[in-house]
Amino acid sequence: MAKKRVIHSGRCIGEIEDSGDPLRNAGLAKDVAIKAGVCHAEDRARVMFRHAVAFWNVAKNICETDLPDVFTKPQVLPPFVVNAAFAVEMYLKCLHQAHDQPKRGHGLIDLFEALPPPVKERLGACATTLAGQYGVKGEQPFGSHLEHLDAAFVKWRYIYEEMQYIEVQTVVFVAHVLHQTAVEELGDTA
C-alpha cells in the first residue's frame, strides 16, 4: 500500500498507510496527530458540545449583527433559526451522550423528554435563574419553551413553503440554558 503524509500547519507530522478508505485514513491521520501532540482525543459528548457551540456562534452572530435589521433584511431570519435550532438539538444530544444515552432525531421535545431526570432538573434550575434576562416566564417548565422550536430545524429550511413564527428571545434563552447546563455537565467551556 502507498503511504500518505499527514500535514499539520504546513509541515509533515507523520505518515499513514493508505487504506483506500477516506474515513479510515482520516482516523489514522488523527491518531498520528494525537501522537505528535497537535490535537487530543476527545470523548463524543465533548465533540458534540463543540459542534453545538459552533452552530450557536453562527446563530448568535446573525442575531447580533443582522437581526436588528430584520424588517429590511428578512432573509437573515431563516439562517438564524436553522442554526439556532440545530445548536439546541446538538446541546440536547450532547447531554444524552454525556450520560451514555445517545439519541437520534430532530424532535427537540422528544430529546428533552428522554433526558435523565437529574439533567432535566438542572435545566429547570438554570432556566429559572436566566429567565429574567430574556423576559420569559421563569415559572414555566423548561421543556415548554422547546415547543416553540420543536420542528424549527426542519420547517425553517423550507420557510418559503409555509410561513412560520418564532420568538427570537425565547430561542436565545433556550440556547443559553442548554449551553450553560452542558458546560456544567461536561466541565467544558469551549
Backbone as a printed PyTorch tensor [residue, N CA C, xyz], in Angstrom:
tensor([[[  0.8340,  -1.1840,   0.0000],
         [  0.0000,   0.0000,   0.0000],
         [  0.8780,   1.2460,   0.0000]],

        [[  0.3240,   2.2760,  -0.5540],
         [  1.0340,   3.5580,  -0.6220],
         [  0.9520,   4.2680,   0.7230]],

        [[  1.9460,   5.0820,   0.9660],
         [  1.9610,   5.9020,   2.1800],
         [  1.3880,   7.2710,   1.8480]],

        [[  0.7380,   7.8710,   2.8490],
         [  0.2360,   9.2450,   2.7250],
         [  0.8410,  10.0450,   3.8570]],

        [[  1.2400,  11.2670,   3.5060],
         [  1.7900,  12.1550,   4.5310],
         [  0.6540,  12.8360,   5.2810]],

        [[  0.8640,  13.0530,   6.5690],
         [ -0.0980,  13.7810,   7.3960],
         [  0.4800,  15.1680,   7.6120]],

        [[ -0.2450,  16.1720,   7.1360],
         [  0.2310,  17.5550,   7.1800],
         [ -0.5630,  18.3320,   8.2180]],

        [[  0.1520,  19.0830,   9.0340],
         [ -0.4720,  19.9780,  10.0080],
         [  0.2710,  21.3050,   9.9800]],

        [[ -0.4630,  22.3830,   9.7970],
         [  0.1280,  23.7340,   9.7490],
         [  1.2870,  23.8060,   8.7600]],

        [[  1.0960,  23.1460,   7.6190],
         [  2.0800,  23.2320,   6.5530],
         [  3.2890,  22.3400,   6.6890]],

        [[  3.3550,  21.5060,   7.7280],
         [  4.5110,  20.6040,   7.8610],
         [  4.0560,  19.1670,   8.0630]],

        [[  4.8800,  18.2450,   7.6060],
         [  4.5830,  16.8230,   7.7220],
         [  4.8300,  16.3910,   9.1670]],

        [[  3.8040,  15.7960,   9.7860],
         [  3.9610,  15.3200,  11.1660],
         [  4.0030,  13.7970,  11.2340]],

        [[  3.8980,  13.1360,  10.0900],
         [  3.9540,  11.6900,  10.0660],
         [  3.3740,  11.1380,   8.7880]],

        [[  3.2860,   9.8050,   8.7320],
         [  2.7400,   9.1270,   7.5680],
         [  1.7750,   8.0420,   8.0100]],

        [[  0.8560,   7.7040,   7.0980],
         [ -0.0580,   6.5890,   7.3140],
         [ -0.0340,   5.6960,   6.0900]],

        [[ -0.4090,   4.4510,   6.2780],
         [ -0.6300,   3.5520,   5.1540],
         [ -1.9820,   3.9100,   4.5520]],

        [[ -2.0580,   4.1390,   3.2500],
         [ -3.3290,   4.4640,   2.5980],
         [ -4.1950,   3.2120,   2.5960]],

        [[ -5.2900,   3.2590,   3.3210],
         [ -6.1860,   2.1050,   3.4270],
         [ -7.1360,   2.0070,   2.2350]],

        [[ -7.2060,   3.0750,   1.4500],
         [ -8.1590,   3.1190,   0.3560],
         [ -9.5270,   3.6350,   0.7830]],

        [[ -9.7300,   3.7940,   2.0770],
         [-10.9970,   4.2850,   2.6330],
         [-10.7370,   5.6610,   3.2570]],

        [[-11.3040,   6.7280,   2.6830],
         [-11.0370,   8.0800,   3.1900],
         [-11.3710,   8.2650,   4.6740]],

        [[-12.4530,   7.6400,   5.1410],
         [-12.7980,   7.7810,   6.5620],
         [-11.7880,   7.0660,   7.4540]],

        [[-11.3750,   5.8880,   7.0460],
         [-10.3470,   5.1670,   7.8180],
         [ -9.0470,   5.9600,   7.8050]],

        [[ -8.6880,   6.5160,   6.6480],
         [ -7.4690,   7.3310,   6.5550],
         [ -7.5470,   8.5350,   7.4970]],

        [[ -8.7230,   9.1530,   7.5860],
         [ -8.8750,  10.3020,   8.4840],
         [ -8.6480,   9.8810,   9.9320]],

        [[ -9.1580,   8.7190,  10.3160],
         [ -8.9350,   8.2100,  11.6660],
         [ -7.4690,   7.9280,  11.9310]],

        [[ -6.7980,   7.3310,  10.9530],
         [ -5.3660,   7.0590,  11.0940],
         [ -4.5710,   8.3620,  11.1980]],

        [[ -4.9560,   9.3570,  10.3970],
         [ -4.2820,  10.6570,  10.4370],
         [ -4.4880,  11.3280,  11.7910]],

        [[ -5.6970,  11.1870,  12.3400],
         [ -5.9390,  11.7780,  13.6600],
         [ -5.0680,  11.1060,  14.7170]],

        [[ -4.9110,   9.7940,  14.6180],
         [ -4.0310,   9.0890,  15.5530],
         [ -2.6080,   9.6300,  15.4780]],

        [[ -2.1240,   9.8830,  14.2590],
         [ -0.7830,  10.4610,  14.0720],
         [ -0.7210,  11.8420,  14.7210]],

        [[ -1.7680,  12.6430,  14.5170],
         [ -1.7960,  13.9950,  15.0830],
         [ -1.8140,  13.9610,  16.6070]],

        [[ -2.5410,  13.0000,  17.1790],
         [ -2.5650,  12.8560,  18.6460],
         [ -1.1760,  12.4860,  19.1430]],

        [[ -0.5390,  11.5240,  18.4820],
         [  0.8110,  11.1090,  18.8910],
         [  1.8160,  12.2380,  18.7380]],

        [[  1.6070,  13.1030,  17.7270],
         [  2.5130,  14.2250,  17.5000],
         [  2.2220,  15.3830,  18.4610]],

        [[  1.1210,  15.2740,  19.2220],
         [  0.7910,  16.3020,  20.1910],
         [  0.1320,  17.5390,  19.6200]],

        [[ -0.3950,  17.4620,  18.3850],
         [ -1.0340,  18.6400,  17.7820],
         [ -2.5520,  18.6270,  17.9720]],

        [[ -3.1030,  17.5390,  18.4920],
         [ -4.5080,  17.5000,  18.8790],
         [ -4.6430,  16.4430,  19.9590]],

        [[ -5.8000,  16.3820,  20.5700],
         [ -6.0050,  15.3860,  21.6170],
         [ -7.3190,  14.6450,  21.3780]],

        [[ -7.3660,  13.4550,  21.9240],
         [ -8.5700,  12.6490,  21.7920],
         [ -9.6630,  13.2490,  22.6830]],

        [[-10.8750,  13.3170,  22.1640],
         [-11.9910,  13.8240,  22.9410],
         [-13.1070,  12.8030,  22.9290]],

        [[-13.8490,  12.7730,  24.0170],
         [-14.9930,  11.8770,  24.0030],
         [-16.0920,  12.4870,  23.1320]],

        [[-17.0040,  11.6520,  22.7240],
         [-18.0480,  12.0650,  21.7760],
         [-18.9130,  13.2000,  22.3270]],

        [[-19.2300,  13.1920,  23.6160],
         [-20.0650,  14.2580,  24.1860],
         [-19.3950,  15.6200,  24.0180]],

        [[-18.0810,  15.6810,  24.2150],
         [-17.3720,  16.9610,  24.0640],
         [-17.3060,  17.3960,  22.5980]],

        [[-17.1570,  16.4440,  21.7010],
         [-17.1700,  16.7670,  20.2700],
         [-18.5390,  17.3310,  19.8990]],

        [[-19.5910,  16.6980,  20.3670],
         [-20.9450,  17.1680,  20.0880],
         [-21.1630,  18.5580,  20.6930]],

        [[-20.6350,  18.7600,  21.8920],
         [-20.7370,  20.0690,  22.5510],
         [-20.0640,  21.1390,  21.6980]],

        [[-18.8880,  20.8540,  21.1940],
         [-18.1690,  21.8360,  20.3690],
         [-18.9450,  22.1390,  19.0710]],

        [[-19.6000,  21.1270,  18.5110],
         [-20.4350,  21.3620,  17.3310],
         [-21.6190,  22.2540,  17.6920]],

        [[-22.2450,  21.9780,  18.8230],
         [-23.3600,  22.8150,  19.2740],
         [-22.9080,  24.2600,  19.4390]],

        [[-21.7520,  24.4460,  20.0660],
         [-21.2150,  25.7960,  20.2690],
         [-20.9670,  26.4760,  18.9230]],

        [[-20.4170,  25.7470,  17.9670],
         [-20.1250,  26.3380,  16.6550],
         [-21.4120,  26.7790,  15.9480]],

        [[-22.4400,  25.9310,  15.9630],
         [-23.7060,  26.3160,  15.3350],
         [-24.3470,  27.4820,  16.0890]],

        [[-24.2580,  27.4630,  17.4170],
         [-24.8270,  28.5610,  18.1850],
         [-24.0720,  29.8640,  17.9070]],

        [[-22.7530,  29.8000,  17.7860],
         [-21.9860,  31.0160,  17.4900],
         [-22.3990,  31.6330,  16.1550]],

        [[-22.6870,  30.7990,  15.1660],
         [-23.1690,  31.3110,  13.8750],
         [-24.5220,  31.9950,  14.0710]],

        [[-25.4380,  31.3290,  14.7780],
         [-26.7610,  31.9130,  15.0150],
         [-26.6540,  33.2080,  15.8140]],

        [[-25.8090,  33.1860,  16.8380],
         [-25.6510,  34.3780,  17.6810],
         [-25.0730,  35.5440,  16.8820]],

        [[-24.1470,  35.2550,  15.9920],
         [-23.5760,  36.3020,  15.1350],
         [-24.6640,  36.9250,  14.2540]],

        [[-25.5040,  36.0910,  13.6630],
         [-26.6170,  36.6020,  12.8570],
         [-27.5350,  37.4510,  13.7380]],

        [[-27.8210,  36.9460,  14.9240],
         [-28.7210,  37.6450,  15.8430],
         [-28.1800,  39.0280,  16.2010]],

        [[-26.8970,  39.0930,  16.4890],
         [-26.2970,  40.3480,  16.9430],
         [-26.0200,  41.3260,  15.8090]],

        [[-25.7120,  40.8250,  14.6130],
         [-25.3170,  41.7320,  13.5340],
         [-26.4280,  42.0090,  12.5260]],

        [[-27.2710,  41.0260,  12.2470],
         [-28.2560,  41.1860,  11.1740],
         [-29.7110,  41.2620,  11.6350]],

        [[-30.0680,  40.5940,  12.7220],
         [-31.4720,  40.5990,  13.1290],
         [-32.0060,  41.9650,  13.5390]],

        [[-31.1730,  42.8780,  14.0330],
         [-31.7310,  44.2070,  14.3020],
         [-32.3320,  44.8630,  13.0520]],

        [[-31.9220,  44.4200,  11.8740],
         [-32.4360,  44.9560,  10.6100],
         [-33.3660,  43.9750,   9.9140]],

        [[-34.0400,  43.1040,  10.6780],
         [-34.8150,  42.0290,  10.0860],
         [-35.9280,  42.5360,   9.1600]],

        [[-36.4550,  43.7250,   9.4110],
         [-37.5270,  44.2130,   8.5380],
         [-36.9940,  44.6650,   7.1800]],

        [[-35.7280,  45.0550,   7.1260],
         [-35.1310,  45.4100,   5.8380],
         [-34.3460,  44.2430,   5.2530]],

        [[-34.0060,  43.2610,   6.0980],
         [-33.2690,  42.0730,   5.6340],
         [-33.9510,  40.8120,   6.1760]],

        [[-35.1760,  40.5270,   5.7570],
         [-35.8810,  39.3640,   6.3180],
         [-35.2110,  38.0310,   5.9920]],

        [[-34.3570,  38.0210,   4.9900],
         [-33.6870,  36.7760,   4.6030],
         [-32.7260,  36.2590,   5.6710]],

        [[-32.4100,  37.0550,   6.6910],
         [-31.4740,  36.6030,   7.7230],
         [-32.1610,  35.7510,   8.7880]],

        [[-33.4800,  35.8330,   8.8860],
         [-34.1780,  35.0870,   9.9390],
         [-34.0930,  33.5620,   9.7630]],

        [[-34.3500,  33.0010,   8.5770],
         [-34.2380,  31.5400,   8.4550],
         [-32.8570,  30.9840,   8.8110]],

        [[-31.7330,  31.5830,   8.3650],
         [-30.4400,  31.0240,   8.7830],
         [-30.2280,  31.1110,  10.2950]],

        [[-30.7400,  32.1760,  10.9200],
         [-30.6460,  32.2740,  12.3820],
         [-31.3950,  31.1170,  13.0250]],

        [[-32.6470,  30.9090,  12.6240],
         [-33.4800,  29.8820,  13.2490],
         [-32.9110,  28.4860,  13.0010]],

        [[-32.5080,  28.1920,  11.7790],
         [-31.9900,  26.8540,  11.4570],
         [-30.7080,  26.5640,  12.2570]],

        [[-29.7880,  27.5090,  12.2910],
         [-28.5520,  27.2910,  13.0490],
         [-28.8290,  27.1990,  14.5450]],

        [[-29.7200,  28.0470,  15.0560],
         [-30.0490,  28.0130,  16.4800],
         [-30.7450,  26.7050,  16.8500]],

        [[-31.7120,  26.2860,  16.0400],
         [-32.4330,  25.0440,  16.3280],
         [-31.4940,  23.8370,  16.2720]],

        [[-30.5780,  23.8460,  15.3150],
         [-29.6340,  22.7270,  15.2440],
         [-28.6710,  22.7590,  16.4300]],

        [[-28.2760,  23.9490,  16.8680],
         [-27.4320,  24.0580,  18.0640],
         [-28.1660,  23.4880,  19.2760]],

        [[-29.4390,  23.8390,  19.4290],
         [-30.2440,  23.3300,  20.5390],
         [-30.3140,  21.8030,  20.4660]],

        [[-30.5490,  21.2790,  19.2780],
         [-30.5780,  19.8210,  19.0980],
         [-29.2480,  19.1960,  19.5180]],

        [[-28.1500,  19.7900,  19.0970],
         [-26.8280,  19.2470,  19.4390],
         [-26.5440,  19.3430,  20.9370]],

        [[-26.9610,  20.4370,  21.5700],
         [-26.7950,  20.5400,  23.0330],
         [-27.5640,  19.4210,  23.7310]],

        [[-28.8160,  19.1900,  23.3090],
         [-29.6000,  18.1160,  23.9170],
         [-28.9440,  16.7570,  23.6900]],

        [[-28.4710,  16.5280,  22.4810],
         [-27.8320,  15.2390,  22.1810],
         [-26.5190,  15.0670,  22.9330]],

        [[-25.7810,  16.1440,  23.1340],
         [-24.5250,  16.0060,  23.8800],
         [-24.8230,  15.6960,  25.3460]],

        [[-25.9240,  16.2320,  25.8920],
         [-26.3130,  15.8850,  27.2640],
         [-26.6830,  14.4070,  27.3590]],

        [[-27.3680,  13.8890,  26.3450],
         [-27.6610,  12.4490,  26.3150],
         [-26.3590,  11.6500,  26.2580]],

        [[-25.4720,  12.0560,  25.3670],
         [-24.2140,  11.3330,  25.1830],
         [-23.3920,  11.3440,  26.4640]],

        [[-23.4100,  12.4510,  27.1820],
         [-22.6470,  12.5660,  28.4330],
         [-23.1280,  11.5570,  29.4670]],

        [[-24.3610,  11.0760,  29.3090],
         [-24.9260,  10.0840,  30.2290],
         [-25.0760,   8.7230,  29.5530]],

        [[-24.2560,   8.5130,  28.5010],
         [-24.2260,   7.2380,  27.7750],
         [-25.6010,   6.8110,  27.2750]],

        [[-26.3810,   7.8030,  26.8020],
         [-27.6970,   7.5190,  26.2430],
         [-27.8260,   8.2310,  24.8930]],

        [[-27.0210,   7.8420,  23.8930],
         [-27.0830,   8.5520,  22.6090],
         [-28.4800,   8.4900,  22.0030]],

        [[-28.8800,   9.6070,  21.4030],
         [-30.2000,   9.7130,  20.7870],
         [-30.0730,  10.2340,  19.3710]],

        [[-31.0790,   9.9030,  18.5560],
         [-31.1590,  10.3750,  17.1730],
         [-32.4600,  11.1340,  16.9890]],

        [[-32.5540,  11.8600,  15.8850],
         [-33.7810,  12.5630,  15.5570],
         [-33.6540,  14.0630,  15.7640]],

        [[-34.6190,  14.8020,  15.2020],
         [-34.6080,  16.2650,  15.2820],
         [-35.6590,  16.8120,  16.2370]],

        [[-36.5320,  15.9730,  16.7840],
         [-37.6000,  16.4480,  17.6670],
         [-37.0540,  16.8990,  19.0080]],

        [[-37.0690,  18.1880,  19.2490],
         [-36.4740,  18.7380,  20.4650],
         [-37.2400,  18.3180,  21.7130]],

        [[-38.5450,  18.2670,  21.6260],
         [-39.3270,  17.8620,  22.8000],
         [-39.0370,  16.4060,  23.1390]],

        [[-38.9850,  15.5510,  22.1260],
         [-38.6620,  14.1380,  22.3730],
         [-37.2750,  13.9970,  22.9890]],

        [[-36.3120,  14.7480,  22.4620],
         [-34.9530,  14.6940,  23.0190],
         [-34.9350,  15.1700,  24.4690]],

        [[-35.6610,  16.2420,  24.7530],
         [-35.7210,  16.7580,  26.1180],
         [-36.3870,  15.7490,  27.0470]],

        [[-37.5450,  15.2330,  26.6390],
         [-38.2970,  14.3130,  27.5000],
         [-37.4980,  13.0540,  27.8380]],

        [[-36.6160,  12.6380,  26.9490],
         [-35.8340,  11.4190,  27.1650],
         [-34.5940,  11.6400,  28.0380]],

        [[-34.3100,  12.8930,  28.4190],
         [-33.1540,  13.1600,  29.2840],
         [-33.3620,  12.5410,  30.6640]],

        [[-32.2690,  12.1650,  31.3270],
         [-32.3980,  11.6780,  32.7020],
         [-32.9920,  12.7720,  33.5960]],

        [[-33.8450,  12.4120,  34.5430],
         [-34.4880,  13.4080,  35.4170],
         [-33.5250,  14.4060,  36.0750]],

        [[-32.3520,  13.9820,  36.5620],
         [-31.4680,  14.9770,  37.1780],
         [-30.9960,  16.0630,  36.1930]],

        [[-30.8350,  15.6880,  34.9250],
         [-30.4220,  16.6740,  33.9100],
         [-31.5690,  17.6490,  33.6600]],

        [[-32.7970,  17.1280,  33.5700],
         [-33.9560,  17.9990,  33.3790],
         [-34.1140,  18.9590,  34.5680]],

        [[-33.8230,  18.4710,  35.7500],
         [-33.9050,  19.3340,  36.9350],
         [-32.8670,  20.4520,  36.8610]],

        [[-31.6550,  20.1170,  36.4330],
         [-30.6120,  21.1480,  36.3110],
         [-30.9720,  22.1610,  35.2220]],

        [[-31.5630,  21.6900,  34.1290],
         [-32.0240,  22.6100,  33.0880],
         [-33.1000,  23.5460,  33.6370]],

        [[-34.0190,  22.9920,  34.4030],
         [-35.0740,  23.8040,  35.0000],
         [-34.5200,  24.8570,  35.9510]],

        [[-33.5530,  24.4630,  36.7640],
         [-32.9530,  25.4160,  37.7050],
         [-32.2150,  26.5190,  36.9600]],

        [[-31.4950,  26.1500,  35.9260],
         [-30.7660,  27.1340,  35.1200],
         [-31.7540,  28.0780,  34.4300]],

        [[-32.8490,  27.5200,  33.9170],
         [-33.8680,  28.3340,  33.2480],
         [-34.4670,  29.3480,  34.2070]],

        [[-34.7350,  28.9230,  35.4210],
         [-35.2920,  29.8330,  36.4240],
         [-34.3260,  30.9780,  36.6970]],

        [[-33.0440,  30.6560,  36.7650],
         [-32.0170,  31.6720,  37.0290],
         [-31.8950,  32.6650,  35.8760]],

        [[-31.9710,  32.1920,  34.6410],
         [-31.7220,  33.0450,  33.4750],
         [-32.9740,  33.7100,  32.8950]],

        [[-34.1500,  33.2790,  33.2830],
         [-35.3960,  33.7510,  32.6560],
         [-35.5170,  35.2740,  32.6450]],

        [[-35.1780,  35.9240,  33.7290],
         [-35.3240,  37.3740,  33.8200],
         [-34.5190,  38.1370,  32.7890]],

        [[-33.3780,  37.5870,  32.3840],
         [-32.5340,  38.2540,  31.3860],
         [-33.2080,  38.3050,  30.0150]],

        [[-34.1610,  37.4120,  29.7830],
         [-34.7450,  37.2750,  28.4510],
         [-36.2310,  37.6160,  28.4000]],

        [[-36.7880,  38.0010,  29.5150],
         [-38.2050,  38.3520,  29.5300],
         [-39.1180,  37.1710,  29.2750]],

        [[-38.6830,  35.9760,  29.6580],
         [-39.5330,  34.7920,  29.5200],
         [-40.0300,  34.3910,  30.9040]],

        [[-41.0640,  33.5910,  30.9470],
         [-41.6600,  33.1810,  32.2110],
         [-40.8140,  32.0960,  32.8610]],

        [[-40.1630,  32.4560,  33.9590],
         [-39.2950,  31.5180,  34.6580],
         [-40.0390,  30.3990,  35.3480]],

        [[-41.3170,  30.6220,  35.6580],
         [-42.0800,  29.5760,  36.3430],
         [-42.5630,  28.4960,  35.3720]],

        [[-42.4570,  28.7560,  34.0730],
         [-42.8180,  27.7470,  33.0700],
         [-41.7760,  26.6420,  33.0750]],

        [[-42.1890,  25.3840,  32.9450],
         [-41.1920,  24.3110,  32.8290],
         [-40.3150,  24.5430,  31.5930]],

        [[-39.0410,  24.2380,  31.7160],
         [-38.1200,  24.4930,  30.6150],
         [-38.5830,  23.8290,  29.3180]],

        [[-39.0640,  22.5950,  29.4070],
         [-39.4980,  21.8730,  28.2120],
         [-40.5660,  22.6000,  27.4130]],

        [[-41.3890,  23.4040,  28.0810],
         [-42.4430,  24.1290,  27.3640],
         [-41.8630,  25.1810,  26.4220]],

        [[-40.6820,  25.6790,  26.7200],
         [-40.0370,  26.6510,  25.8290],
         [-39.5650,  25.9880,  24.5310]],

        [[-39.3750,  24.6810,  24.5750],
         [-38.9350,  23.9530,  23.3850],
         [-40.0540,  23.7670,  22.3640]],

        [[-41.2970,  23.8680,  22.8160],
         [-42.4260,  23.7000,  21.8900],
         [-42.3240,  24.6780,  20.7250]],

        [[-41.8560,  25.8520,  21.0260],
         [-41.7180,  26.9160,  20.0400],
         [-40.6920,  26.5570,  18.9550]],

        [[-39.7370,  25.7210,  19.3220],
         [-38.6180,  25.3840,  18.4400],
         [-38.6540,  23.9560,  17.9240]],

        [[-39.5800,  23.1520,  18.4200],
         [-39.5330,  21.7050,  18.2170],
         [-39.2530,  21.2820,  16.7770]],

        [[-39.9580,  21.8190,  15.8220],
         [-39.7700,  21.4210,  14.4220],
         [-39.0780,  22.5120,  13.6010]],

        [[-38.5000,  23.4840,  14.2620],
         [-37.9240,  24.6350,  13.5520],
         [-36.7990,  24.2350,  12.6000]],

        [[-35.9670,  23.2910,  12.9970],
         [-34.8530,  22.9020,  12.1350],
         [-35.3580,  22.4230,  10.7840]],

        [[-36.4380,  21.6830,  10.7830],
         [-36.9940,  21.1660,   9.5350],
         [-37.8190,  22.2420,   8.8210]],

        [[-38.7420,  22.8690,   9.5360],
         [-39.6740,  23.8040,   8.8990],
         [-39.0120,  25.0780,   8.3720]],

        [[-38.0590,  25.6260,   9.0920],
         [-37.4600,  26.8920,   8.6700],
         [-36.5120,  26.7450,   7.4930]],

        [[-36.0940,  25.5260,   7.1870],
         [-35.2850,  25.3300,   5.9780],
         [-36.1420,  25.5110,   4.7330]],

        [[-37.4530,  25.3680,   4.8970],
         [-38.3950,  25.4830,   3.7840],
         [-39.4160,  26.5770,   4.0660]],

        [[-38.9740,  27.6700,   4.6380],
         [-39.8470,  28.7590,   5.0570],
         [-40.6510,  29.3250,   3.8980]],

        [[-40.1290,  29.2200,   2.6990],
         [-40.8380,  29.7420,   1.5240],
         [-42.0890,  28.9240,   1.2070]],

        [[-42.2040,  27.7180,   1.7830],
         [-43.3830,  26.8850,   1.5390],
         [-44.5220,  27.1960,   2.4960]],

        [[-44.1770,  27.6010,   3.7180],
         [-45.1940,  27.8910,   4.7230],
         [-44.6020,  28.8510,   5.7510]],

        [[-45.2900,  29.9640,   5.9600],
         [-44.7940,  30.9580,   6.9130],
         [-44.7460,  30.3740,   8.3230]],

        [[-43.7610,  30.7900,   9.0760],
         [-43.5780,  30.3490,  10.4550],
         [-43.4020,  31.5770,  11.3510]],

        [[-43.5840,  31.3710,  12.6420],
         [-43.3930,  32.4290,  13.6230],
         [-42.3650,  31.9490,  14.6350]],

        [[-41.5200,  32.8490,  15.0870],
         [-40.5110,  32.4950,  16.0880],
         [-40.3190,  33.6690,  17.0330]],

        [[-40.1090,  33.3790,  18.2990],
         [-39.7740,  34.4020,  19.2860],
         [-38.2650,  34.3390,  19.4910]],

        [[-37.5630,  35.3100,  18.9620],
         [-36.0970,  35.3030,  18.9870],
         [-35.5780,  35.2160,  20.4140]],

        [[-36.1610,  35.9880,  21.3420],
         [-35.6760,  35.9660,  22.7240],
         [-35.8160,  34.5860,  23.3550]],

        [[-36.8910,  33.8770,  23.0260],
         [-37.0690,  32.5220,  23.5500],
         [-35.9960,  31.5950,  22.9970]],

        [[-35.6850,  31.7420,  21.7290],
         [-34.6360,  30.9260,  21.1090],
         [-33.2960,  31.1680,  21.8050]],

        [[-32.9580,  32.4190,  22.0120],
         [-31.6820,  32.7730,  22.6570],
         [-31.6660,  32.2460,  24.0930]],

        [[-32.7810,  32.3850,  24.7800],
         [-32.9060,  31.8820,  26.1550],
         [-32.6730,  30.3740,  26.2020]],

        [[-33.3590,  29.6290,  25.3480],
         [-33.2330,  28.1600,  25.3230],
         [-31.7810,  27.7640,  25.0610]],

        [[-31.1570,  28.3950,  24.0810],
         [-29.7660,  28.0610,  23.7590],
         [-28.8470,  28.3800,  24.9340]],

        [[-29.0750,  29.5080,  25.5970],
         [-28.2350,  29.8880,  26.7410],
         [-28.3710,  28.8670,  27.8750]],

        [[-29.5990,  28.4710,  28.1890],
         [-29.8320,  27.4880,  29.2530],
         [-29.1350,  26.1700,  28.9160]],

        [[-29.3020,  25.7060,  27.6910],
         [-28.6790,  24.4390,  27.3030],
         [-27.1590,  24.5370,  27.3040]],

        [[-26.6320,  25.6510,  26.8060],
         [-25.1800,  25.8330,  26.8010],
         [-24.6450,  25.8100,  28.2360]],

        [[-25.2500,  26.5920,  29.1030],
         [-24.7820,  26.6850,  30.4810],
         [-24.8440,  25.3300,  31.1860]],

        [[-25.9260,  24.6070,  30.9720],
         [-26.0680,  23.2960,  31.6030],
         [-25.0570,  22.3050,  31.0410]],

        [[-24.8200,  22.3440,  29.7420],
         [-23.8220,  21.4460,  29.1290],
         [-22.4300,  21.7700,  29.6600]],

        [[-22.1200,  23.0490,  29.8280],
         [-20.8260,  23.4370,  30.4050],
         [-20.6720,  22.7910,  31.7870]],

        [[-21.7130,  22.8940,  32.5980],
         [-21.6590,  22.3170,  33.9500],
         [-21.5710,  20.8040,  33.9140]],

        [[-22.3330,  20.1780,  33.0180],
         [-22.3410,  18.7080,  32.9430],
         [-20.9910,  18.1580,  32.4630]],

        [[-20.4020,  18.8430,  31.4820],
         [-19.1740,  18.3340,  30.8620],
         [-17.9120,  18.9090,  31.4700]],

        [[-18.0410,  20.0020,  32.2050],
         [-16.8430,  20.6730,  32.7060],
         [-16.0250,  21.2550,  31.5680]],

        [[-16.7040,  21.7210,  30.5370],
         [-16.0540,  22.2050,  29.3280],
         [-16.6200,  23.5800,  28.9970]],

        [[-15.7900,  24.4840,  28.5280],
         [-16.2780,  25.8300,  28.2160],
         [-16.1940,  26.1810,  26.7430]],

        [[-15.5610,  25.3600,  25.9490],
         [-15.3750,  25.5950,  24.5030],
         [-15.5460,  27.0310,  24.1430]]])
